[in-house]
């Protein structure tokens, strides 16, 4: 029985980490754009670009858009962070 598919708790290899970074960055970028659209629609700054809706000018969209933009930006930062290296104990020889 192969343990290849049993990767619970593992971070995966470099290829998987790179793919995860790309996918999370794309999702985060889409969230930032969607949040920006909600903010602009809530402030009635883009009524000519979209068909008029009952939500245009609704201040609740501004708060929701700001929250979505912040969460998406944090997702992008988290996806692109570099992993922390473990500190060597004092007096350990260097490689």
N, C-alpha and C positions, 0 to 999 in steps of 0.2 A: 504494500500500500504506500503510495507516494504522499509525502508531506508537502509537496509543492503548492497545493491549493490551500493548505491550512496556514494562513498568514495572520491569524488573529493576534493582535498586539504588536505586530511588526510594522515598521515604517516602509518597508519595501526597498528596492534597489534604486540606483540613481535614475533609471529610466522612469520608474513609477513616480518618484519624487518630482521629476521635471514635468511629467504629464499632469500631476496633481497641481503643481504651481501654475501651469498654463490654464487649466480648466477653472481653478478658483479665481485667477486674475480676470478671465473673461466674464465669469459670473459677477464678480465685483464691479467690473467696468459697466456691465449692463445695469446693475443696481444703481450706480452713480448717475448714469444717464436717465434712468427712469425717475429717480428722486429729483433730479434737476428739472425734468419735465413736469413733475407734480408741483414743484415749487413755483415754476413759471406760470403754470395754469392756475394755481391758487392765487397768485398775485395779478392775474388777468394780463400777463405780459405777452402771451402768445395766442390771442384769440383768432388771429388771421390764419395761423398755420394749422389749426385743428377745427373741426366742426364745433359749433357752439353746443355746450352741454349745460346741464343744471349745476354742475360742480365748478364751472369756470367762476373764479372769484371767490371760491369757498376757502376760508382761512384755514380750515382743517387740513386741506391738502398741503399747505406750507409746512405745518408741523410734521405730517407724515412723510413728506418728501425729505425734510431735513434729517429725520430719524433714519430713513432708508439710505440716504447719502452717507451718513456717518457710519452706519453698520457696514455698508459696502466698502467704504474706504478702509475700515478696520480689517475687513476680510482681505483686501488687497495687500495691506501691510503685513498681516499675519502670513499670507501665502508666500510672500517674497522675503521674509526674514531669513537670516542665516542661523543655523542651529548653533547654540552655545557649545563651546568646547569645554570638556571637563578640565577643571584645574588640577595641576599636578600637586601632590603633597610637598610641603617644604622639605628641601634636602634631597629630592628625587633627582637622579641623574638625567641629563638631557639626552635625547636619542642621537 
